[in-house]
Amino acid sequence: MNRIHIVIVILTSVIIGGSILTSSKVETKKIEKKSQSLTNPIYSYWKSKKAEISSYELKQVRYGEIREGNAVMIFVTEPFLPQSQVKYDGKETAEQTKDVLKLNLERNFTTGIYPYSLMTSVFTPFEANLEHPYKITTSSQDWCGHTYFQLNNRENNFEINSFSYFQHQGDENIELEKNYLEDELWNIIRLDLGSLPVGEIEIIPSTQYLRFAHLEPKTYNAKAELISRFDHEINNEINVYKIDYLNLDRFFEIYFEKELPYKILGWKETYYPLIFNGEKKLMITEAKLKKSINLDYWNKNSNADSVYRTELGL
């Protein structure tokens, strides 16, 4: 199987503030990683008692075609019960709560007559000494049926429960050795940029990708790189985090701001999905930032509050 080779050519596309900007004068250089801590301004940013809500223009590959839709990222701080691995909602408990940064990543698009809706939730502790999220969940709904995936970070391994309407997947319980998770990278960027893995790594692909590819969760070898790109014409830089999956014909990039709070500007997934007729062709899924606001959305549930959806372009 031929692997994808990504080449930087003279014309390089860069995402800035939600727009693709193409320049013939783009320099690429290595980023100097600086580890974050709870005393840094990013901690105050996440303790503001508001969520950061960002909407994205989505072009999602499905069944060998590009589907237009929307993606939403919601980052918010919540109290969490680490043993029960659920959100603390005020009921009496002997457990000590821990603050987590929760990400909800939602994608919505349509294939022909029927819609798709996916959501992944990632619960990452603020504690610097705890590796990996407490928990990751992903659900997927379309007119064929729905699936659900849950990963729990246990003492010695990852415990995974997966439920699907597909015969060859069905109900599964899997234990995996702890390794990096693609789904946790977003929160690592937002909390502790210096902890992003670089070089040759072992990583579990995103649960939304595993759902679409009908693959069992397992660890893959990859190469990761963190760089910055400067465009002279717009006089601005962005950070780019790249993952090259060596055995998946898949290449993934995350674009985010150069400075704190490292807001996510978009992402791109380049790969060869297997088409039903056996044909393989290069396809690209990408998302570009439309709008980002900070809002206590849980208090905005009246009909009048729908103005915020308009503001986000949803």
N, C-alpha and C positions, 0 to 999 in steps of 0.2 A: 504493500500500500504506500503510495507516494505521500510524503508529508508536505504540508503547506510551507512555503518559504515566503517570509515577509521581507520586502525590500523597500527601503526608503529611497524614493526617486527625487528628481529635481523639484517637482511640484509636490509640496507636502501639505496635507489638510490638517488644520488645528481647530479644536473647538474652544471658543472663547464666549462665555456668557450666553451659551445656548445656540451659537451660530457657527457653522463651518466656515473657516476663513482659509483661503488658499494663498500661499505666498511662495515666491521663488527665492526668498531670502530667509530661510529658516535654519537656525543653528540648534543643534542638539548637544546637551552636555549632561554629565552625571550629576545626580542630586546628592548633596551632603545630608545624610539623615541625622536628625536631632530628636532624641527621645523626649516624649512629653511626660508630664507628671501632673498630679492633682493640684499643684500650686500654680500651674500655668493658666493663662487666660481662657484656654479652651474649657477648663473645668467650670468656670463661671458662666461661660456661654451655655453649657448644657444644664446649668442649675437655674436658668432664667424662668422656669415654670411655664415655658411655652415650647411647643413643638416646632421644628423646622420642617416645612412642607414644600416639596419641590415637584413640579410637574415637568414631564418630558414628552417631546414628540417621538413616538416609537415607530420604527420600521422593523417588524418582527418576521423572521423567516418561519414559514410553516408549510409543509407539503410542497416544498420546492418553489414557493413563491413568496414575494414580499408583501406583508400585510401591514397596513397603516393603523395605528392605534395610539394609546396613551399609556404612559407609565407614571407612577407616583412614588416618591420616596418620602417617608415620614420618620424622622429621627426625634426621639423624645426620651427623657429620663423618667424611670419608674422604680418604685420599691418592689423588690423581688424576694421570694422565699427560696433560698438556694437548695434546701433539701427536698421540698415539695416541688420545686421548679415551676412555680406559678406566680402570677402577680399578687402582691399583698393588697387586699382590698379593705383592710380595717378590722377584720374579724380576729378574735382572740387566738393567739398562737404562741407556742413556746419557742418557735424559731426566731432567730435574729434576722431582720430584713437587711438586704444589701441593695445598693443602688445599681441599676443597669442602664446602659444605653440601648434602647429598643429601636430596631429598624423594621419598619413594614415596607416591603417593596412589592408594589402591585403593578401588574401588566394587564391591559384589556385591549383586545383586538378581535376582528371578525374574519372567519374563513368562509367565503361563500355566503350561505344563508345563516350559518350558526356562529355564535360568539364564544370566545375563550376568556376566562378570567383566572388569573393566578396571583397568589400572594405568598410571600416568604416573610417570616418574622425571625429576627435574630436578637438574642438577649445576651449582651456582653457586659460583664461586670466592670466597674470602675477600678476594682482592685488590680494593682499592677502585678501582683504575684500569682494570679490565677490565669492559667493558659486556656485559651479558647472560650467560646460562649457557654453559658449554662445550658442553653437550649436553642434549637432551630426547628421551625415547623414550616411546611409548605403545603398548600392545598391548590388543586387545579379543578376547574369546572368547565365543561363544555356540554353540548347536547348529547354526546355519546355517554357521558357519565362523569364521575369525579374520583379524584385520588387524594390521598393524604399521607404525608411523610413527617415523622418526628424523630429528631436526634436529641438525646439527652447525654450530657457530659457527666459520666459516672466516675467513680474513684480511679478505676483502672483502665477504662476504655470508653468508646462511644457506643451507646446502646441505641439502635435504630429500629423503629417500627414503621412499616410501610404498608399501605392498604390501597389496592387498585382494582378496577373493574376488568383489567386485562388478564387473560388466563395464565400467561407465562409469568406474571408477577404476583397476582393475588395478594394474600396476606403474608407478610414476611417479617421475621425478627432477626436482626443481624447485629453482631458485635464487631467493631472495627478498632484497630489500634489507633490511638490518637495521633492525628497529623493536622496540618493546616487545612482549613476549609475555605473554599472560594467564597462561600456566603458570609464569612466573617471578615473578609478583607475591607468591606465598606466601613465597618465600625472601627477597625484598626486604623484606617486612614483618618477617621474623625477623632479618635481618642489618643493614638500614640503612633504617629507616623514612623518613628524610629524602629518600631517593631515589625514593619512590613518585611516579609521574607524575600530575600534576593539571592540570585545564583541558582544552583541546582537544588530543587526542593521536591518534596513529596506532598501532594495536595489532593483533596477530594473535590471534584467539580461541583458547581452549583446545583442545588436540588431542582431548580427549574429546568436547567439543561438536561439533567438525568431523566426528568419526566418526559421531555420531548424526544430524547434519544432512546427511551425505553432501556436504560442501562441500570444495572444494580450499583448501589453506592460502593465504591472502592477507591483506593489510593492510586494516583497516577504520577509518573515522573514528569517534571516540568522544569523549565528555566524561567526565572522571573527577573525583571529589571525595573528599576525606578529611575526615571530621567526627568529632566525639564526641557522644554522647548521654548525658545525665544523667537518671536517674529518681529523683524525690524519695522515692517510697515504699520503694525498696530502697536508696537512698542510695549509688548506685554508678554509675560511668560505663563505657562501652565505646567502642572505636573502630569506625568503619564506613567502609569504602572502597567507593565506588560507581562503576560503569562503565555508561554509557548508550551502547550501540552504535547509531549514528544510522541505519544502513542495514540492520539485521538484525532489528528488532523484538525486541530482547533487552536485558535489564537485569540486571546482575550485582552482588551485594553480598557483601563479606567482613566478618565480625564477628570482632574480636579484642580481647584484653585492653588495658586502658588503659596498663599499665606493663610494663616488661621482665619476662619475655622475649617479650611480645606473643603469647601462646598463642592459636591459632586456636579461636574459640568456635563457629563455624559459617559457613554461607554460604547464599545464596538466589539462584536464577536464575529470572527471570520472562521469559517469551517466548511467542510464538505458533508452536508447531511445526506443520508441515504434516502433516495426517492423511491416510491412504491414500485416503479418499474425497474429498479435496480440501477438506474442512471445516477451518477454522482457529478455534481457541479459545484463550483465555488459559490458560496452564499455569504451575505453579510447582514447581521442584525445590528442595529445601532439606535441609540437614543441621544437626543440633544435637549439640553435644558431650555424650557420655555419661561418659567417663572418660579421664584422661590419667595416664600413668606414665612414669618414666625408668628404662630398663632396658637392660642389655647382652644384647639378645635373641638374638644369635648364639651365646651360651653357654647358651641355655635351649632345648635341643632334645630333652630326654628326655620320656617320657610324663608324668612327674610335673610337668613344667613347664607342662602344659596348664592349671594353676590360674590362670596369668596371663591366658589367654583368658577364663576365667570372670570374672576381675576387670575385664577390659575390656568385658564384656558381649557377647562374640563367640561 
